[in-house]
Amino acid sequence: MATKVQVQEDPREVVQEEVKPNDAEGMTQKDKAYLTGLMKMLHSKETSKDVVGMLGSAPPETSVPETALQVFQMFDGEIQKGSKEETPLQTKLHGAVYLIQDLIEIGNSAGVWDQEVIAEESFGEYLKTFLQTYIQKGLEDGSVDPVELQEAVEPLMDEQQKADGMSAGAALGVPEGAGIDTAMETYASKKGLMRGRAV
């Protein structure tokens, strides 16, 4: 079951709170502030009806990731209006976990699918689909920095996934034994994806 978060006034203000050390849940104050704003948008009267409609527009394996992407893009747009500071990717990944959980719960509660989704069975696949789309779009439009992405996901990868990543890097011309920064910069340079740097 998703954790409900008490919301505050304005998501643009909430995400500007001071960053403090990680707490016992492994989330910084900035992570929690981002999550609070995201949940406020998701459960607001202005958004919730549209969210239910989007969830019911397709089977859950399609509608949950697509709805999550729409909510994320709306929320990121609101944040950018009120803050010059970019939200760290790791903070967004924390938010995505809770967002997918809540969307499953909302869809089940509203009865928009033919049968109830068992979160424990479907959550991982829905999150994976969402992240693949979000990251791909972000790399294409420059809103996701490939180096920051690598730093965020590498701790979550097993040895086989890391080996697969190195193989993919070699195919793109990354020198064998290159450090992760060099590898990602080489990849990004070849794809023209680096933000704020000459490529």
N, C-alpha and C positions, 0 to 999 in steps of 0.2 A: 504494500500500500504506500502511496506517495506521501511524503511529509508535507503538511500544509505549513505555509510560512506566513506569519503576520506581516502585512504590507504597510508601507509608509506612504507619504504624500505623493512625491513626484519621482519617477524612475530616473530622471536625469540628475536629480539631487542625490538620490540614494547611492548611486554608483560612485560618487565623488568622496565618499567617506574615507577617512584615514586608513591606510593599510596597516594592520597589526600582525604580529606573529601568528602562525597557524595555531588553531585551537585543537582540542582533542579529536575533532572530526576530520582534521586535515584540511580545513578550509580557513582561508584568511578572512578578515573582516570585509575586504573588497569582494571576495567570492560571495560572501553572505549578502552583501549589499546588492550585488548584481542579481543574485537569485531572488532577493526580495522584490526588486523592480520587475524582473521577468515574470514572477508569479502574479504580481499585481496586474500586469498587462494581460496575462492569460485569463485571469478570473474576473476581469472588469466587466461591467455591464455592456460597455461599448464593444468589447471583443468576444465575449463568451458565446453569443449567439452565432457569430460568424465561424468561430472555432468548431462548434457542434456541426454546423453545415458542412465545413470542409472535411471533418472526420467522417461524415456520413456519405461523402461523395464517391467513395471508392472502398474496396476492401481495406482492412486495417493495415496490412503489410505495405500498402501504398499510401493510404491517407494519413497515417500517424507520422511517418517521416516527412511527407510533403507539408503537413500542417505545422510541424515543428520548424521546418525551414522558413515558412511564411512568418510565424511568430518571431523567430530569431531575427529575420531581416527587418521586421517592423520595430522591434525593440532596439536593435543596433542603430536604426535610423533616428529613433528618439534620443538615444544617448549622444549621438554625434551632434545633434542640434544644441545640446546643453553642455558639452564638455569637449575640450581640445585634446584631452588625454585619451589614448587608445586603451581599450580593455584587453588585458592579456588573454591569449588564446587559452591558457590553462583555466582561467576563470570561466570562459565561455564553455569549455568542456564540462566543468562542474555543473553549470547551468543546464546543459543539454541532458544530463542524466536525469535530473529532476523533471525537466520539461517532458521528456518521453514518458516517464512514469505517470505524470499527471494527465497527459493526453489519453493514455490507455484508460485511466480511471474515469475521465470525463466521457469518453466514448462508451464505455460499459454502462455508466450511470444513465446516459441519455438513450441507451438502447439503439444506437445507430447501425450496429452490425448484425448480421444474421445470427451470430452466436457470440457469447461473451469471450473476450480475449483473456487468456491466462497470462498475466504479466510475467510470471516466473519463466514461462516457456518462450515468450515472444520478445521480451524486452531487449535482449542482446542483439537480435537480428534487426529490430527496428532502429536501435541506436546506431548500429553499424551502417545501415542504409542511409540514415540521416547524415552521419559524419562523412561518409564518402562523398555525398552530394555537396554538403556544405564546404568541405575542404577543396574539392575539385573546382567549384565555382570561385572560392576564395583565391586559389592559386591563379586562376584564369584572370580574375579582375584585380588582383594585387591586394585584396583585403586580408589575405592570410600570408604571412611571411614564412617562406619555406624553412628557414633556420629555426624560427620560433616553433614551427610545427614539429620539426624533428626533435627539438628539446622537450616538447610536451609529450610526444608519443613514444620516444625511445625507451623510457623506463617501463612502459607497458608491454613492450615487445619481448617475445621469447627468442631464443637463439636462432631458431629456424627463420623467423620473420626478419631478424637482423641480417642473416645470411642472404635471404632473398633480396633485401634492400641493397646490400652491397653488390649483388649480381646485377641488379637493375642499374645501379650507379656505374658499374664497369661498362655496361652496354651504352651508356651515355657519355663515356669517355672520362669518367672520374678515375684518377690514378689509384692503383691498388695500394692499400695501406694509408690512404689519405684520411685525415681527421674528419670528424663529422661536419665541422664548419666548412672545410674545404669541399667535401663531397656535396653538401647542400648548395653551396655557392656555385659550384660547377654546374650542377643540375639547373639551378635557377637561372644562371647566366645563359645556358643553352636554350632555355625556354623563355627568356626575356621576362622573368618574373620578379626580379629584385626590386624592392621599393626603396626609394631614397638613395640608391647607389647607381653608379655607372655600370652598365652591363655590356 
